[in-house]
Amino acid sequence: MQVSVITAVYNQGQYARQAVESALAQPETAEVLLVEDGSTDDSLTICEQLAAEYEQVRLLRHPGGANRGYPATLNLGIVSSRYEYIAFID
């Protein structure tokens, strides 16, 4: 079984690395989708670094880097996932 792990990121850059590495430590994790929701801190930069560092990590953003809120951010992750099973890290 392969799982897409989705995490909504809004001003939580300080926790992004720990979340990604925790997800990647699970053998079922096929991809981690970081859905950046227009943060005002350094979250975007950290997410970009993680996506460059790990091939299983993809960074997604709303058009124009807008803040669309939690439900829209999760939905973007869901429609962008590549695997049948989905898990969320909040």
LINGIBEL-V807639 format. One record per backbone hydrogen bond with DSSP energy under -1.0 kcal/mol. NH is the residue of the N-H (numbers start at 1). CO is the residue of the C=O. If there is no record, write none. Layout:
nh & co
NH & CO
NH & CO
This chain:
nh & co
3 & 28
4 & 85
5 & 31
6 & 87
7 & 33
9 & 35
15 & 12
19 & 15
20 & 16
21 & 17
22 & 18
23 & 19
24 & 20
25 & 21
26 & 23
29 & 26
30 & 3
31 & 3
32 & 56
33 & 5
34 & 58
35 & 7
36 & 60
37 & 9
46 & 42
47 & 43
48 & 44
49 & 45
50 & 46
51 & 47
52 & 48
53 & 49
54 & 50
57 & 54
58 & 32
60 & 34
65 & 62
66 & 63
73 & 69
74 & 70
75 & 71
76 & 72
77 & 73
78 & 74
79 & 75
80 & 76
87 & 4
89 & 6
